[in-house]
Amino acid sequence: MRRQAEGSELISRVDGRALEETVDQLLFGVRHSVELAVMSGGVFADRVTKVLAERASLAPRLVVRGLWSAEAVPDLLDLGERLRHLRMEIRVAEGELRELLVVDGEVALVRADSPELPLGYAVTVRDPAAVRVLELLFAGAWSGARRLSAHLGMGERLRTDQSRAILAKLCAGYTDEEAAGEMGVSLRTYRRRVAEIMGELGATSRFQAGLRAGELGLLRDKAV
């Protein structure tokens, strides 16, 4: 049975300075499942990873589903490696995520931002209905995310200088003729590569391709 202080509130705020202790308490006695959504490789993700690594031998049937922000993938790969012995699946989501930890479908921790606290703060949720809503929100984001292996393969192909240059041209509104001329390639070659990039991104329009490239951080520090 999960350890829980008597009279604890169904929903309560956690000061950022107590975040690590709260993560420890929530993962104490974890039995079968953890759902984790993270935006960065900061204190929250690091602490959850450390505790899960310690608890793994006590919960042999534990299944972990990790949902990572695309921009945070480089920072989170080392943390994922520390949990490679677990039954864990990682998916990558585009755009922003609300950092979230759901343990055994019974209790959750939702991270929030606060300019007053260096580590931010969080809210613990023990109300069954509220935890269920958070699980459904996680499931929705999970279903639209791609597997980490697919994301890494896509990232390698899209982060070439040529691919990033084409994406920058698309975002800047260049015509195909203008873009091909500036890049020194034939119009046919340029259009073929645009089609390939759109396929990689799962985009149905050039505008959508530009948006997804921005969400994935593919245009960072790339001049047109």
Helices and strands as residue ranges (DSSP letters): E 11-14, G 16-18, H 19-27, E 33-38, H 43-55, G 56-58, E 63-69, G 70-72, H 73-82, E 87-93, E 100-103, E 107-112, E 121-125, H 128-143, E 146-147, H 148-158, H 161-172, H 176-183, H 187-201, H 206-215
